Amino acid sequence: MTFHVMIIPTLNCPSNCKYCWGSENTKEIMDISIIDNIIEWLKDFRQDKVHFTFHGGEPLLAGYDFYSEALEKLSNIPNFEGFSLQSNIWLLNQDLIDLFKKYNVVISTSIDGPKEINDYQRGEGYFDKTMSKYELAKENGLPINFVLTVTDYSKDYSDELYDFFKEHKMNLKIHAALPSLRGDNADPWALDQEEHGKLLIEWLDKYLYDLDKFVIKDLDHICKSTLRRRGTLCTFADCIGTTLAIGADGSIYPCYRFVGMDEYILGNVKDNPSFDKLKESDAWAKLQEFRDYVDENCKKCRYVKYCEGGCPYNGIVAYQTPKAVDPQCTAYKMIFGEVSKRMNKEFAKNAIPGLAPSGPKSEDEPFSIMDLMMKP
């Protein structure tokens, strides 16, 4: 099992996306001493493999010197597994590219489709800044993955969004825009759950013709989860305690989405807290309320084994209480139901041989749902 540690060097960010709930105007940047504290804390905390993800705010604001030292130190812990980084990549340069290649850092950035749509949501100039750095990374052999946030506005451009990522062969994850716990202006951009479900099903229909062209990670994981009867994406897994995030001052949170919210501080790496100590916090009690609520109220749902009630943050932020499920529950039921229906049809048609990926019979025919489920 992999333990995910998310490191948030700062909540500051030079962009000003209209629906963003995860950034603040702050000049606080993590000192490298916090990395030393993290390493010391992890020595006895748990023995699982550890994957580190740098997130923000904008994590590249921490600078080259920070990453040069942090990556070296973290990669030398005995149970190290790998690195990821989520960034708008505006500060990416040749030195950082060479450094990230050296340590095999998996980079993701956000683009919300074609320039006109993206810049309406994320601000004028965002698209060109990100895409220019994407081209620089490509030229230097550094792969970049993408995150697409679908809002109440951009949902009406579903075809344009799909065609953009397909045309550019960009591998992506889909996020639904959320309301906010921070009291800002994100709420009007939040995506309705039925609209989210419709988009996922529409994209599934198209994606089955395009499995060999690009990757939509959400659909891959939803199909794998349906087959395996367990979540294979953090949204559909019990992440409580298997993922933790560290803020710039060393505070420990359930995940990056809670960073900066004092009521969700579990502890601080400077104090070297044990797992049991974190579980004694008020923040952990709130997370347990979410889990208990899901266990009781979703126990009759046919999808609960591979949905787990969705994301705790989503549920808490939407309903202002931990006693709630992910507000995209309807969307998840819609796409899991569609995948299950198609899977059962293929099982009935092909029996055991249907387990083997078949591929399309011609360019005009789609791949089967089993091809998608059996993807590596």
N, C-alpha and C positions, 0 to 999 in steps of 0.2 A: 504494500500500500504506500502511496506517495503522500507526504505531508507538504502542503503548499504554504509557503511563507511569502506574503506580499509586502514589499518594501516601498513605502511612500515617501520619497525624499522631500517632497513639498506638495502643498495644495495649490500653490501659485500656478498660473497658466497665462500665456500671452494671448491666447485666443479668447473669444467671448461668445461662445455658442449659445443661442437663444434658449435652448431647452436644458442646458447643463445644470446638474445638481451636485457635481463633485469637485468644484474648484472654488477657491477663495482668493481675495486680494491680500496676500501675505508674502513677506520676504523671507520667512523662515525656511531654511534649507538644512537638511539633515547633515550633522557632522559625522565624519568618518568614524568617530569613537562609538557611535550607535551601532555601526556594523560590528565592531569588536564586542559590544554588549550582546548583540544578537548571537554571535558565534559562541560566546561563553554560555548564554542561556540555553542554546540548543544542545550543548554537550550532554546534559543529563535529562533534557526535556522529553524526548522520545527518540526511538531508534529507527524509525522509518526513513526511507529515502526522502530527501528534501529537494523540492523544486522552488526556486526563487523567482518571483515576478516583480519587476519594478513598474510602478504605476503612479498616478497622480490625481489631480493637478498635471503638470508637465514634468516628468521625471528628468528630462535632459537638462533642465535648469540646474541640476546638481553639478554638471560640468565633467569634462574629461578626467581630471585628476581624481575626482570622487570615484568614477566608475573603474578607472585603472586600478585603484587600490582595492575597491570593494569586490570586484570580480575575482581578483587574485586571491584575496582572503577567503571569500565564500566558496570558491571552487576547490579549496584545499581541505574542507571539512570532510571527515571520513565517509559520511553518508550522502554526499552531494550527488544530485541527479542532473540538474540543468537550470538554464536561465531563460526567462522571457521578459519582454519589455513592451509596454503599451505607451505610445507617444504620438504627438502630431508630426514628429520628425522634422520640424522646421529648423532645429539646431543641429541636425545630423551633418557631419563633415567627414573628410577623409580619415582623420585620426580616429574618430568614433567608429566609422565603418570598419577600419582595420582591427580595432579593439573588439568589436562585437563579433566579427568573423573569427578572431582568435579563440574566443570563449563560446562560440556556437550559440549566441544569444538569438532567440526567436523573436522577431520584431513584428508588432502589429500596429497599425495606424487606422484612423477613422476617416472615411470618405462617405458621404451620403448620396452618392450617385453623380450624375452629370453636373457640370459647373453651376448652372443656373439654380438647380435644386439645392445643391450642397451649400452654396454661398448664401442663399436665402435663409437657411437654417443656422449656418455656422459663421457667417460674416463674410463680407466682401474681401476677396483676396485669399481666402483660406485654401480654396481648391488649387490655385496655381502654386502656392507655397508648398503644399504637401506633395503635389504631383512632381514638382521639380526635384525634390529630395528623393522621391520614389525612383525617378529616372536615374539619379546619381547612384542610389543603392543598387539598382539593377545592373548598371554599367560595371559595378565593382563586385558583382556576384553575391550581394547580400539580399536574401529573399525577404519580401515584405508581405504580410497578411493584412487583411482589412476587416474593419468593423463597420457595418452599415446600421445606423440608427433610423428606424422608420417612425415618423411622427404622424400626427393627425393631418398635417399638411401633405407630406410626401407619399402617404398611402395612395393618393389619387394618381400617382405616377408609377404604379407598380411595374408596368411593362417597361418604361424607360429605365427604371432602376435595374431590373433583371438584365436587360440588354446591355447596359453599361458594363456591368461586371463580367458578363459572358464575353463581350467583345474584347475586353482588355485582359481576359484570362486571369482575373483577380480572385483568389481564394478568400472567402469571407465568412463572417458570422453576422447574424441578424440580431439587433437589439430593438426592443420596443421602447419608445420614449416613455419615461415614467413621470409621475408626479414627484414632488420633492418634500423632504422633511426639513429643508433649510429655510422655508418661507420665501422662496424667490419666485421667479416667473416661469418655472418649468411646466406647471400644471396644464396650461392650455395646449401644450404640445403633446400631451400624453396620448398614446395610441389606444383606441377602444379594443377590447379583447376579441370581439367578434371580427372586427376588421383585421386584426392580427392573424386570427385563425384562417380567414379567407385568403389572406396573402400567402400564408404558408402552404395551403392546399393548391392555390394557383401556381406557386413556384414549384411545388412537387411535380405537377403535371408537366411543366416545361423541363424541369431538371432531369427527368427520366429520359429525355432525348439528348441530354448534354453531359452525362456523367464523365465522359472522356475529355471534356473541354475545360472545366473548372470545378471548384469545390465549394459547396454550401455546407459548412460544418454543422449547422443546426439540423438540417435535414438528414445528414449522415448519422448524427448521434441519435436523433429521434427514431430513425429506423433501426439502428443497432439496439437501442433501449427496448424497443418493442419486441425484437427477437430474443434478447437476452433476459427480458423481464427485470431489468435493473437500469437505473440511470447511468449514462456514460458521459454526461455533461454536467458542470457544476450546478446549473439551474435545476437539474433533475436528480440531484444526489443529496444525501444528508451531509452537508458541508460543515455542520457545527462541530468544531474541534479539529476537523481535518484541514481546514484553511484558517489562517490567522494573518492579520495585517499589522505592520509596524509603522507608526507615524513618525514624523521628523524628530519628535522629542523622545522617542522610544516607547510611547504608549502602545499597548496591544489592543487590537480591535478584532471583531469577528471576521471582517473582510474589508477590502479597500473602500467599499461604499459607505461604511460607518466612520471612516477616519475623520477626525475633527469634531465628532459629536461626543461630548464628555460623558453623557449618560450610557454610552456603549464602550467605555474603556474597561477592559478586563484586568489590566495590570500594566506593568512597565518592565521592559527587558533589563533596565538598570538594576532592578530588584531581584532578577533571576528567579521569577516565580515558577513553581511547579505547575503541572497540569491541574492537579487537585486544587491548588490555590486559585487558579483562574476560574474554576467551577464554583468557587464560593462567592464570586462577585455578583452584584445586582444585575449587571449586563448579561451575564450567563443565564441568570434566572429568567430574564426576558426571552432569551433564545429558547430556553426549555419550554416556556409557555407556548411558543410557536410550535415546537415539536409535539408537545402534548395535545394541542388543539388539532393538529393535522392527524395524529394517530387516532383521535377519537372521532373527528368529523369526516375524515376521508376514508375510513376503514372499509366502507362498502363500495368505494369507487374502484372500478376495474383497472384503473391506470395507476393507482397509488404506489404500487411496487416500483414503478419506473418513472414516477414523477416526484414522489416524496413531498407533495404540497407546493413544489416550486421553490422560488427564492425567498428566504425569510425577510430580506430587506424589502423586496417588492410588496410582501404582505403587510409588513409593519408600516411602510410609508403610505400605502394606499388607504389603509383603514385606521391609522394612528393607534394601533394596538397590536401586540404580538399574537393575539388570539384571532388569527386570520390566515387564509391561504393566499398564495400569489394571485393578484388581481387578473393575471392572464390565464387563470384556470380554464375558462371557456375556450380560449385559443388552443391550449394544450390538449384539452379533450377533443377538440375538432380535428387536430392534426394526428394525434395518436389513434383516434377512431378511424380516420381515413386510411392510415398506414395499416392498422390491424385488419380492416376490411379487405384491403388489397392483398395483404399477406395471406389471409385465410383463403381467398379465391385462388391464389397461386398454389397453395398447399393442396387444396382440393383437386385442382386441375392436374398437378404434376406429381402428387404424393412425394415420396422420398427424393426422387430425382430433381424435384423442384428446389432442393436445397443448394444445388450447384448453380453458380452464376451462369447465365445463358448468353447474355449480350443481345443486342438487337439483331433481328434477322436481316435487316437492310437499313439504309440511312433514313428511311421514312418511318421506321418503327422504333418505339421507345425501348429502353432497357426495362427489365422487370424490376419489381419492388425488391425481389430477392437479390438482384445484382447490387442494389443500393445497400441492402442489409449486410451483405457479405464483403463489402469493401474493406480493405485492410485499414 
